[in-house]
Structure formats: structure tokens, C-alpha cells
């Protein structure tokens, strides 16, 4: 009988221990900790770490200057290589206004920049026949920043290889400029062969000009339309439509002196 009582007491103690493992001392159930998968499924948006939003910053002066220099190089190259040089027009210049445009409606919107090209004469570079140009790209952004160029180009049957290219931004230090495109990149401005089309009279604020319309292809598949006139030195361009933008003749000058003080090429 004593043995039965001891066995019953041991059973009651075992049951009490099991109960105390599942209940706290105040009688409330103790919740088991979920495993890692359960934790993920139970997490709320407020507890999940979110990636930090990218910090937007204003373009630096260096960024702005670099972008302007790229634009300047693009439009000066287009203007020079799409023109027909008359090498008897030394000391002439032409200034163009850069605006948006379409072939059907013509130029529109605000002037974005002025591009001036000066032809300083036929010269020799290491015995090779060459053409000497200076050019200025003046942006209409705040402060009217500008880029000046000095360029000596091969001049055989047309303008080609660059023998010397210098530039300066905002009247700062004169530096070397890579006027040519990187090797292996198709140079549409030099290699495109525009097709002549209709003759017409183009009416601009700067006057009325008899022109021939030339159609070609440019970078990124852009349609290029050059309106060329024989009495508009030095390049003969009255309007150059390129994609969604155009350069329109604004002003001309004769007997123009060099704008940059640079070593002179040997005159031919």
C-alpha cells in the first residue's frame, strides 16, 4: 500500500513540473519563441529595414562646365564639317543661333546658344595644306558661359584630320582638345555625303538668301538638312537642321582678327 502511495505522489510531481513549464507563475501562458521562418512571416513593415533613398545633389560647377564643353564641341564640329569652305575668304566670320526646330515649322523656342566660326586663312602645318579656324560657343545659361576653340585642320579636297585643337572654358586656361572622335567610332560629320536637292530662298532675320537644300544623316540616325548659299562665307551655311535643333545664320563679319593668342601656323 505504501508503495502505491509513493508511485501516485511521483506521478503528481511529474504532472506539476509539466504544467509549470507551460504556464507562468501568475497563471498566464508562456508563448514559445517562433523560429526564424516564423519571425520573417510575422515581421511588420515598421520592423523591416528599408534601403536608403538615393541622395540627389545639385550638379557641380565642374559637371556644368563639362556638359557645356561637350555641347560646344558637338555643334562646332557639326558646323565646320557640314560646310563648304571657300579658302579665299580669310578673316570672315559667321554667327549662328542654336534653337529647337522642325523641318515643317522651322526654328522655334528660346535661343540656347550662339556659335561663331572664324576662318583665319589657308596655312601650312608641317608642310601640309591646312585651314586655320577659331570658334566660340556662347551658352545662354545663367552667366552666359562660353567655350573658345583654336583649330588647324587638313584642307585638301575638304576639311579633315585635326593637326591642332585647343580650347578654353569661360576665358580660363587654354588646353589641348580632342577634336577628333575616338578610334573606331563612325564620324558622321566627316563621312556623310549629303544629297543636293531643291533650290529655294531662305528668309531669316539676317536677310534673304538663295540656297540649295542638302539632306544627309547624322549621329543616332538624326536627319540632317543643310541650307547652303554661295555668298555666306566662310562655310556657306545659312541654316543647319540637325535632328530636333538647328543653327540659323544671325550675323556676319569681315576683316576679323584672331580671338585667341596662340602660336601661329606657318602661312602658305
Secondary structure, DSSP 4 states (H G I P E B T S, - for coil): -HHHHHHHHHHHHHHHHHHHHHB-TTSPBPPPPP-HHHHHHH--TTTSPPPPPPPP-PPPHHHHHHHHHHHHHHHHHHHHHTS---TT-TTEEEEEEEEEEETTTEEEEEEEEEEEEEEEEEEEETTEEEEEEEEEEEE-STT--EEEEEEEEEESSSEEEEEEEEEEETT---EE---SPPTTS--HHHH--PEEEEEEEEEETTEEEEEEEEEEE-GGG-EEEEEE-TTSTTT-EEEEEETTEEEEEEEEESSPPPSS--PPPEE-
